[in-house]
Amino acid sequence: MGGAFFDTYERTAPLLDTWLRDALVNEAYGTVPVNVQAVLCGQGRLDPACWADSLDLVTEIPLQPFTEDEARTLLAARGVSDERVTQLVLSLSGRLPVLLDALARNRPQDMDAVDDPSDTAVERFLKWERDPAHRDLILARALPLRLNDDIIRLLAPAGGDGLNRLRELPFLTHRSGTYGYHDVIRSSMLRPQRQRSPVDWRRRHTQLAAAFTMWRREQEERLTLHGLWDDPVWRDHRLNETYHRLCARTPSALPEALHDIIRARAHSAEALRRWAQLLFQAGQDSDTHHLAQTGQRLLELASQPSRENEILTALLTLPGLEKPGQALAYTLRGQDLRLSGRHREAIEDYTTALSLDSTLARAHAGRGHAHRSLRHHEAALADFDHAIRLAPDHPLYWINRGAARQDLRHYEAALADFDQAIDLDPRSARALAFRGQAHHRMRRHRAALDDLSHALALDPDHAWAYAVRGNIRLTLGDAQAAIADLDHSLTLQPDTAWSHCWRGEAHRALGHHAKALADLEHAIALRPERGWFHYQSALVMRLTGAAQEPQRWRSALEITEEQAAEEGASDLARSNFLVVLCGLPDWDRAESQLEAFLSHSPSPHQVVEALDDLEDLRRAVPVEAQRLSAVLARLREELERTRT
């Protein structure tokens, strides 16, 4: 195969383009053999004005930096064998062939013999640029991570050329509406600027940081405080501002950058990776080794989703992280612990966070969630109270406190909190779903269904709203409709224990005992500490004659008895223990527990729940009518007394 090779074609194209097209494509000088290829090597694309009708005959092959194996092969061929020297050459050259060859040409055998190739590289890349002022502008424009007309005007306020002329540079790359220099070439241009005039280096980066600060603040005027990190324009301005402050080595830059990394971790995995990359890039570009090393470590952790949690621990060990950043890091780590079920450890982290910053509403709310999971109801309420006092316009904190009040069967107070959350955010499907559940427990079933249907109209993928509506329909006796809602809920969130329990109860009501038992056993596997799930499973096993029935009753009895005996036990715990004793049946202990339950002055709502559960027991399995009727009569008497 024959061939013709044309190097530095960006310089010879004006002379050769028309002639070469006529020779190769139009065959103006004779037929070209089919086995002949022409290779044009240059820094830009072919001129479409000349080649537009022939581009289907052209294959573009971008020349990328060498792979590490290719780079090592070239160094070995040049006699470079010391591993430390090899690593230094790879780092300085970015594996770009021209720089790699320049560094290896002298066959360095120790690190002191490795010359900085920046000057040589810059000269090579700009050798066709004759205007010294324009060369300086090209070098200055290497400082920003990305370029647009606003940044170009900032760097050349007196006029000069704009983006159009800059586009002619062969090492300019385009991505997502902005431009930037090729990474290796940019690095080669930065190094001599930093070394020749550290004062000018800091001045220019400070100027760029101030510009991005101004643009960020302008964007903030269009956003709410809670929406900053959700806005990609704001995030870009903040990232660039932080990069230039780090490069200028502004004293406050590192603590604030570390704090931003924690904020990024709270926002998304993508934001976390960008901020870790920022730290690494600023460390490299400013020749700040510890900064680059920290960024590299964080990047490694961010690239492995299973290790993202370690980032918070790693950041907490850094001396540059100040108290506000530490407080947020402990808060987020507490959140991770809470979501993994390690509630006591979570409380420790939240408490540490609040010792660093007592005004952090998010930490109060998170600790409240952890206390609520441990059934520390009063402690949970106290934390949610603090969160609301600190951030009264945050609807989620009102929902949290409403849910905690609902745990205590304080339904009127819970409704007031949910109403406030909905006033703050009328489109909050979560608040509507919780309010619907509160209405249901107050036996306002129509209002409950309205709220839940409204919630699902706003958010058709709200699994919990489907589950609660299914539970309401079960209470109203429409087991088939209940199953439809619960099926939908479990399609969205397959491992929700209460949804499985309620669907199991609905299947039992329809006589689908095998399906009921499967759902209830799944609920037990998910939350074995819930005595109610064991009780419901025991009822189904009694109906089917399952051999495991006695074991299920024992589990239900042990769990509910322990919870009813705990200090500060809830009315619900005492009520559940009463229902299990009636289901066994153990009537003597049931009558004793009935009096214990009533002696704590349960709310009318809890008495109604106990009546509903015992009526369901009577419908589900054969029981001694006279003994159960006596318990029901005593509960109705108490209910009547409290209402009068």
VOSETOR-785370 format. One line per field, with one value per residue (C-alpha): x, y, z; residue in three letters. Coordinates in steps of 0.05 Angstrom, whole numbers, always signed. Each point is the difference from the previous one (the first is absolute). Layout:
N
px X	...
py Y	...
pz Z	...
type ALA	...
//
This chain:
644
px +0	+26	-10	+12	+13	-10	+20	-17	-57	-30	+56	+3	-75	-10	+51	-16	-75	-26	+57	-5	-76	+7	+55	-33	-75	-9	+60	+18	+72	-15	-31	+20	+12	-52	+54	+26	-17	+15	+13	-9	+27	-21	-30	-68	-54	-2	-30	-73	-1	+50	-14	-76	-17	+55	-4	-31	+68	+35	+11	+19	+46	+12	+69	-8	+55	+38	-28	+45	+26	+17	+33	+42	+21	+26	+37	+31	+23	+33	+36	-42	-4	-5	-73	+1	+25	-52	-56	+25	+4	-70	-27	+35	-17	-71	+22	-6	+49	+36	+12	+17	+52	+29	+9	+30	+47	+56	-8	-6	+23	-20	-56	+44	+18	-73	-12	-67	-26	-50	+40	+16	-72	-28	+48	-19	-75	+6	+57	-46	-25	+42	-38	+29	-63	-43	+48	-8	-75	+1	+42	-45	-61	+30	-15	-76	-25	-50	-7	-58	-6	-11	+65	+38	-23	+21	+70	+6	-45	+31	-26	+45	-27	-60	-22	-3	+75	+13	-38	+55	+48	+10	+4	-67	-54	-75	-46	-71	-1	+68	+72	+65	+71	+23	+18	+73	+12	-36	+44	+62	-22	-17	+66	+46	-51	-2	+76	+18	-45	-35	-28	-32	-25	-36	-26	-32	-32	-27	-30	-33	-25	-32	-35	-29	-21	-38	-34	-18	-33	-39	-26	-18	-48	-42	+0	-23	+51	-21	+6	+71	+33	-56	+17	+55	+19	+10	+41	+45	+13	+14	+47	+40	+2	+28	+51	+29	+1	+39	+49	+9	+11	-51	+6	-75	-4	+18	-48	-57	+18	-1	-67	-25	+22	-43	-58	+12	-1	-69	-25	+20	+55	+13	+10	+46	+44	+4	+22	+51	+27	+2	+44	+47	+3	+14	+54	+34	-7	+25	+55	-31	+17	-43	-60	+9	+11	-64	-39	+28	-20	-71	-6	+19	-54	-52	+10	-21	-73	+11	+54	-33	-15	+75	+7	-33	+48	+59	-21	-9	+74	+23	+28	-29	-72	-30	-58	-59	+27	+14	-71	-30	+46	-22	-72	+6	+38	-56	-50	+38	+1	-74	-20	+41	-38	+57	-43	+40	+65	-38	-23	+73	+20	-60	+17	+72	-24	-44	+57	+37	-60	-63	-37	+3	-73	+16	+38	-58	-48	+45	+9	-75	-9	+50	-35	-67	+27	+21	-69	+31	-62	+11	+73	-23	-52	+52	+47	-55	-21	+72	+2	-65	+23	+64	-33	-75	-9	+25	-63	+37	+14	-75	-14	+52	-30	-70	+22	+32	-64	-40	+45	-26	-72	-3	-39	-28	+70	+27	-54	+19	+73	-21	-46	+59	+44	-53	-8	+75	-1	-70	+30	+33	-25	+36	-37	-67	+14	+17	-61	-43	+28	-17	-71	-6	+21	-51	-52	-9	+6	-29	+48	+56	-16	-5	+70	+32	-32	+24	+70	+1	-24	+60	+48	-24	+62	-11	+3	-19	-63	-24	+15	-39	-59	+1	-3	-59	-37	+14	-30	-62	-8	+21	+56	+4	+12	+49	+41	+2	+30	+48	+22	+16	+38	+42	+16	+31	+32	+3	+30	-48	-20	-66	-24	+12	-36	-61	-4	+5	-59	-39	+14	-22	-66	-11	+18	+66	+37	+63	+10	-15	+52	+52	-8	+1	+62	+33	-18	+30	+64	+6	-17	+4	-6	-72	-45	-62	+27	+10	-71	-31	+40	-24	-73	+9	+36	-58	-47	+44	+22	+74	+48	+39	-60	+23	+68	-31	-45	+61	+38	-59	-10	+74	+9	-65	+9	+71	-21	-60	+45	+52	+7	-40	-37	-52	-75	+8	+50	-48	-58	+37	+18	-73	-22	+52	-22	-72	+22	+38	-47	+25	-61	+24	+62	-40	-47	+60	+32	-66	+2	+74	-16	-58	+39	+46	-59	+8	-26	-69	+34	+41	-61	-35	+60	-2	-74	+12	+56	-42	-60	+47	+23	-72	-13	+65	+0	-47	+7	-38	-55	-18	+71	+15	-67	+19	+65	-35	-53	+52	+36	-65	-16	+67	-10	-68	+29	+56	-48	-46
py +0	+69	+64	+74	+33	+74	+25	+67	+4	+59	+42	-30	-8	+69	-18	-74	-8	+13	-35	-61	-5	+5	-53	-50	+9	+33	-37	+63	-25	-72	-62	-13	-74	-29	-23	+70	+37	+71	+16	+73	+15	+65	+35	+16	-30	+5	+63	-17	+54	-42	-71	+0	-45	-50	-8	-69	-22	+27	-38	+44	-32	+44	-9	-11	+0	-65	-54	-12	-64	+36	+56	-49	-35	+65	+17	-69	+9	+65	-36	+29	-55	+31	-6	+67	+35	-36	+22	+72	+0	-29	+53	+59	-21	-23	-56	+49	-27	+65	+15	-71	-3	+68	-24	-67	+25	+14	-69	+25	-49	+38	+48	+62	-13	+6	+68	+35	-4	+57	+54	-47	-22	+70	+21	-59	+12	+75	+0	+28	+57	+62	+52	+4	+32	-55	-53	+30	-1	-73	-16	+40	-37	-66	+20	-13	-71	+18	+60	+42	+71	+28	-30	+21	+72	-3	-22	+53	+57	+50	-36	-50	-60	-40	-72	-2	+9	-46	-55	-2	-29	-73	-21	+31	-51	+10	-31	+17	+70	+22	-5	-20	-16	-72	-23	-16	+63	+42	-30	+17	+72	+8	-24	+54	+55	-24	-5	+66	+46	-29	+70	+6	-72	+17	+66	-32	-57	+49	+41	-62	-23	+69	-4	-69	+25	+57	-47	-49	+54	+25	-71	-4	+57	-45	-59	-18	-17	-74	-3	+23	-68	-25	+54	-22	+72	+19	-64	+16	+71	-24	-54	+48	+52	-52	-25	+70	+16	-64	+16	+70	-33	+44	-18	-14	-41	-69	-3	+25	-48	-59	+24	+3	-71	-21	+40	-34	-68	+19	+19	-56	-48	+40	+65	-36	-26	+69	+33	-55	+10	+75	-10	-46	+48	+61	-38	-20	+68	+39	-51	-12	-72	-13	+30	-45	-60	+14	+9	-65	-38	+29	-16	-73	-5	+37	-47	-59	+7	-52	+45	+69	-1	-3	+70	+32	-36	+18	+74	+1	-17	+60	+59	+51	-18	+50	-8	+14	-51	-50	+8	-13	-61	-30	+14	-36	-58	-4	-3	-57	-38	+12	-24	-63	-13	+19	+50	+5	+14	+50	+37	+5	+33	+47	+19	+14	+43	+40	+10	+34	+39	+1	+39	-57	-16	-59	-34	+11	-30	-59	-16	+5	-53	-46	+10	-14	-65	-21	+21	+56	+41	+59	+8	-3	+55	+43	-5	+15	+60	+27	-11	+39	+57	+5	-8	+14	+6	-71	-43	-66	+17	+12	-68	-33	+28	-18	-72	-2	+27	-52	-54	+23	+1	+76	+5	+71	+28	-43	+28	+71	-15	-32	+59	+47	-41	+3	+75	+7	-48	-15	-51	-42	-71	-23	+48	-18	-74	+8	+44	-53	-52	+44	+10	-75	-13	+51	-40	+57	-48	+43	+58	-51	-28	+71	+17	-63	+4	+73	-23	-53	+50	+43	-59	-64	-37	+14	-71	+17	+38	-63	-42	+46	+5	-76	-5	+48	-40	-63	+34	+19	-73	+6	-52	-7	+75	-2	-55	+41	+60	-43	-37	+68	+21	-63	+5	+68	-21	-76	-4	+42	-42	+34	-4	-76	-4	+39	-40	-63	+23	+16	-70	-31	+39	-30	-70	-1	-32	-22	+70	+30	-43	+14	+75	-3	-44	+50	+56	-39	-13	+75	+23	-59	+47	+18	-43	+19	-36	-64	+7	+7	-60	-40	+15	-26	-62	-14	+3	-48	-46	+14	-37	+64	+35	-9	+28	+61	+13	-6	+51	+48	-7	+10	+61	+36	-16	+27	+64	+10	-7	+51	+65	+52	-53	+29	-12	-38	-49	-14	-7	-49	-43	-2	-22	-56	-26	-2	-36	-55	+0	+14	+33	+10	+37	+36	+28	+21	+33	+35	+35	+17	+30	+42	+22	+41	+42	-18	+49	-13	-14	-56	-30	+0	-35	-53	-11	-5	-51	-43	+3	-23	-57	-22	+0	-36	-61	-34	+31	-8	+50	+14	+15	+43	+37	+18	+31	+38	+25	+26	+38	+30	+23	+34	+33	+26	+27	+38	+31	+27
pz +0	-18	+39	+5	+68	+14	+70	+34	-49	+38	-30	-71	-11	-32	-53	-9	+12	-71	-35	+45	-8	-76	+1	+46	-11	-68	-30	-39	-8	-17	+32	+72	+15	+49	+48	+12	+65	+18	+73	+21	+70	+31	+59	-32	-44	-76	-28	-18	-53	-39	+22	+15	-60	+17	+76	-8	-26	+62	+65	+60	+50	+62	+30	+74	+53	+5	+46	+60	-32	-64	+38	+41	-64	-29	+64	+2	-72	+21	+56	+58	+51	+69	+24	+37	-63	-41	+46	-2	-76	-6	+46	-33	-71	+11	-48	-58	-53	-16	+74	+17	-55	+21	+71	-19	-53	+50	+31	+72	+53	+62	+18	+0	-73	-22	-31	+4	-72	+7	-36	-57	-5	+1	-54	-42	+7	-14	-50	-54	+43	-16	+40	+72	+28	-29	+27	+69	-6	-21	+61	+47	-26	+23	+73	-1	-1	-55	-47	-26	-25	+70	+25	-62	+8	+73	-19	-56	+23	-48	-61	-35	-35	+22	-2	-76	-7	+58	-35	-52	+51	-15	+74	+18	+18	+2	+52	+24	-29	+27	-23	+33	-16	-7	+70	-13	-40	+53	+54	-41	-6	+74	+29	-29	+18	+72	+5	-35	+40	+61	+15	-69	+7	+64	-27	-61	+38	+52	-57	-29	+68	+11	-67	+14	+69	-33	-50	+55	+42	-61	-9	+74	-9	-44	+49	+69	+54	-2	-76	-10	-7	-45	-51	-49	-19	+73	+12	-60	+24	+71	-25	-43	+55	+48	-51	-11	+74	+13	-56	+29	+67	+34	+75	+7	-64	+26	+61	-44	-56	+49	+26	-72	-11	+58	-28	-67	+34	+28	-69	-47	-20	-64	+39	+49	-57	-32	+66	+14	-71	+13	+61	-39	-60	+43	+37	-65	-34	+60	+17	+69	+13	+62	-36	-61	+45	+39	-64	-28	+63	-1	-75	+14	+54	-42	-59	+44	+23	+55	+30	-6	+74	+15	-31	+61	+48	-44	-1	+75	+8	-41	+40	-49	+14	+48	+49	-47	-50	+55	+26	-69	-10	+66	-19	-67	+31	+52	-57	-32	+66	+12	-70	+12	+65	+47	+38	+64	-38	-42	+64	+22	-66	+0	+72	-19	-58	+46	+49	-57	-27	+42	-54	-51	-10	-44	+57	+49	-51	-15	+74	+8	-54	+35	+68	-34	-29	+70	+27	+41	-13	+46	-22	-73	+12	+35	-59	-51	+43	-5	-75	-9	+43	-41	-69	+7	-76	-13	-12	+11	+73	+13	-33	+44	+63	-23	-11	+69	+31	-39	+30	+68	-25	+8	-64	+7	+12	-58	-46	+18	-20	-66	-14	+11	-47	-54	+9	-12	-59	-28	-49	+54	-14	+63	+45	-32	+9	+74	+11	-34	+47	+60	-25	-8	+71	+23	-40	-50	-58	-54	+16	+3	-69	-29	+27	-25	-69	-4	+20	-54	-52	+17	+4	-35	+24	+75	+26	+72	-22	-37	+62	+47	-48	-5	+76	+2	-52	+41	+61	-41	-20	-73	+3	-76	-10	+58	-34	-65	+37	+39	-63	-31	+63	+2	-74	+15	+67	+5	+70	+41	+60	+17	-72	+2	+67	-24	-65	+42	+42	-64	-29	+66	-3	-70	+23	-41	+57	-38	-28	+68	+34	-54	+10	+75	+2	-47	+48	+58	-39	-13	+71	+49	+59	-18	+45	-40	-61	+41	+27	-69	-25	+60	-18	-71	+25	+47	-59	-41	+57	-13	+46	+13	+32	+74	-17	-33	+61	+46	-41	-2	+76	+18	-44	+19	+74	+0	-36	+47	+61	-23	+38	-37	-41	-48	+3	-65	+31	+58	-48	-45	+60	+20	-70	-2	+69	-25	-63	+36	+40	+71	+29	+71	-23	-52	+53	+42	-61	-17	+68	-9	-68	+27	+62	-45	-26	-74	-51	-29	-67	+30	+34	-68	-31	+54	-13	-76	+10	+46	-47	-56	+45	+11	-75	-16	+46	+50	+70	+65	-13	+73	+23	-61	+7	+71	-23	-56	+48	+48	-56	-25	+70	+5	-68	+20	+65	-35	-50	+54
type MET	GLY	GLY	ALA	PHE	PHE	ASP	THR	TYR	GLU	ARG	THR	ALA	PRO	LEU	LEU	ASP	THR	TRP	LEU	ARG	ASP	ALA	LEU	VAL	ASN	GLU	ALA	TYR	GLY	THR	VAL	PRO	VAL	ASN	VAL	GLN	ALA	VAL	LEU	CYS	GLY	GLN	GLY	ARG	LEU	ASP	PRO	ALA	CYS	TRP	ALA	ASP	SER	LEU	ASP	LEU	VAL	THR	GLU	ILE	PRO	LEU	GLN	PRO	PHE	THR	GLU	ASP	GLU	ALA	ARG	THR	LEU	LEU	ALA	ALA	ARG	GLY	VAL	SER	ASP	GLU	ARG	VAL	THR	GLN	LEU	VAL	LEU	SER	LEU	SER	GLY	ARG	LEU	PRO	VAL	LEU	LEU	ASP	ALA	LEU	ALA	ARG	ASN	ARG	PRO	GLN	ASP	MET	ASP	ALA	VAL	ASP	ASP	PRO	SER	ASP	THR	ALA	VAL	GLU	ARG	PHE	LEU	LYS	TRP	GLU	ARG	ASP	PRO	ALA	HIS	ARG	ASP	LEU	ILE	LEU	ALA	ARG	ALA	LEU	PRO	LEU	ARG	LEU	ASN	ASP	ASP	ILE	ILE	ARG	LEU	LEU	ALA	PRO	ALA	GLY	GLY	ASP	GLY	LEU	ASN	ARG	LEU	ARG	GLU	LEU	PRO	PHE	LEU	THR	HIS	ARG	SER	GLY	THR	TYR	GLY	TYR	HIS	ASP	VAL	ILE	ARG	SER	SER	MET	LEU	ARG	PRO	GLN	ARG	GLN	ARG	SER	PRO	VAL	ASP	TRP	ARG	ARG	ARG	HIS	THR	GLN	LEU	ALA	ALA	ALA	PHE	THR	MET	TRP	ARG	ARG	GLU	GLN	GLU	GLU	ARG	LEU	THR	LEU	HIS	GLY	LEU	TRP	ASP	ASP	PRO	VAL	TRP	ARG	ASP	HIS	ARG	LEU	ASN	GLU	THR	TYR	HIS	ARG	LEU	CYS	ALA	ARG	THR	PRO	SER	ALA	LEU	PRO	GLU	ALA	LEU	HIS	ASP	ILE	ILE	ARG	ALA	ARG	ALA	HIS	SER	ALA	GLU	ALA	LEU	ARG	ARG	TRP	ALA	GLN	LEU	LEU	PHE	GLN	ALA	GLY	GLN	ASP	SER	ASP	THR	HIS	HIS	LEU	ALA	GLN	THR	GLY	GLN	ARG	LEU	LEU	GLU	LEU	ALA	SER	GLN	PRO	SER	ARG	GLU	ASN	GLU	ILE	LEU	THR	ALA	LEU	LEU	THR	LEU	PRO	GLY	LEU	GLU	LYS	PRO	GLY	GLN	ALA	LEU	ALA	TYR	THR	LEU	ARG	GLY	GLN	ASP	LEU	ARG	LEU	SER	GLY	ARG	HIS	ARG	GLU	ALA	ILE	GLU	ASP	TYR	THR	THR	ALA	LEU	SER	LEU	ASP	SER	THR	LEU	ALA	ARG	ALA	HIS	ALA	GLY	ARG	GLY	HIS	ALA	HIS	ARG	SER	LEU	ARG	HIS	HIS	GLU	ALA	ALA	LEU	ALA	ASP	PHE	ASP	HIS	ALA	ILE	ARG	LEU	ALA	PRO	ASP	HIS	PRO	LEU	TYR	TRP	ILE	ASN	ARG	GLY	ALA	ALA	ARG	GLN	ASP	LEU	ARG	HIS	TYR	GLU	ALA	ALA	LEU	ALA	ASP	PHE	ASP	GLN	ALA	ILE	ASP	LEU	ASP	PRO	ARG	SER	ALA	ARG	ALA	LEU	ALA	PHE	ARG	GLY	GLN	ALA	HIS	HIS	ARG	MET	ARG	ARG	HIS	ARG	ALA	ALA	LEU	ASP	ASP	LEU	SER	HIS	ALA	LEU	ALA	LEU	ASP	PRO	ASP	HIS	ALA	TRP	ALA	TYR	ALA	VAL	ARG	GLY	ASN	ILE	ARG	LEU	THR	LEU	GLY	ASP	ALA	GLN	ALA	ALA	ILE	ALA	ASP	LEU	ASP	HIS	SER	LEU	THR	LEU	GLN	PRO	ASP	THR	ALA	TRP	SER	HIS	CYS	TRP	ARG	GLY	GLU	ALA	HIS	ARG	ALA	LEU	GLY	HIS	HIS	ALA	LYS	ALA	LEU	ALA	ASP	LEU	GLU	HIS	ALA	ILE	ALA	LEU	ARG	PRO	GLU	ARG	GLY	TRP	PHE	HIS	TYR	GLN	SER	ALA	LEU	VAL	MET	ARG	LEU	THR	GLY	ALA	ALA	GLN	GLU	PRO	GLN	ARG	TRP	ARG	SER	ALA	LEU	GLU	ILE	THR	GLU	GLU	GLN	ALA	ALA	GLU	GLU	GLY	ALA	SER	ASP	LEU	ALA	ARG	SER	ASN	PHE	LEU	VAL	VAL	LEU	CYS	GLY	LEU	PRO	ASP	TRP	ASP	ARG	ALA	GLU	SER	GLN	LEU	GLU	ALA	PHE	LEU	SER	HIS	SER	PRO	SER	PRO	HIS	GLN	VAL	VAL	GLU	ALA	LEU	ASP	ASP	LEU	GLU	ASP	LEU	ARG	ARG	ALA	VAL	PRO	VAL	GLU	ALA	GLN	ARG	LEU	SER	ALA	VAL	LEU	ALA	ARG	LEU	ARG	GLU	GLU	LEU	GLU	ARG	THR	ARG	THR
//
